[in-house]
Amino acid sequence: MTAYDRGDVVLVGFVFTDETGRKLRPAVVISTPAYHRARQEVIVAAITSNVNRRRFGDHEISDWRGAGLLFPSLATGVVRTIRHTIIERKLGVVPRSDLEAIDRELRQCLGL
C-alpha cells in the first residue's frame, strides 16, 4: 500500500452515482496517516476546476500548479471515504496555507 499524507492531491477513480461508469477526478487527502493505517481507507475532498461555481465549504487552491493540477481549482466541501486501492496516483501537494483553509471550511461544514 502506498502511503498518503494530508494535503496530497491524488487522482481517484470515482464511480458514477448510477454505477454506469467511472471517471478519474482529482481530490485532496484530508485524513491522517493514523486513520489510513487503522482503516485502510482515505478521506478525500473532491476538487473541481469550475472556479466560477464556488459554494459553501469550497476553497480556491492558491498554487494549483504546485498541487499538480492542470487548471485553477477549488477543493470542495464534498468529502468521501474511499479505499486506497482506487487511488490511481499522487499528483502533487497543496500548500500548507491552503490545507489550513480547507480545514477551516470543513469545520464550518461539519459544525466542528
Secondary structure, 3 states (H helix, E strand, C coil): CCCCCCCEEEEEEEECCCCCCEEEEEEEECCCHHHHHHHCEEEEEEEECCCCCCCCCCEECCCCCCCCCCCCCEEEEEEEEEEHHHEEEEEEECCHHHHHHHHHHHHHHHCC
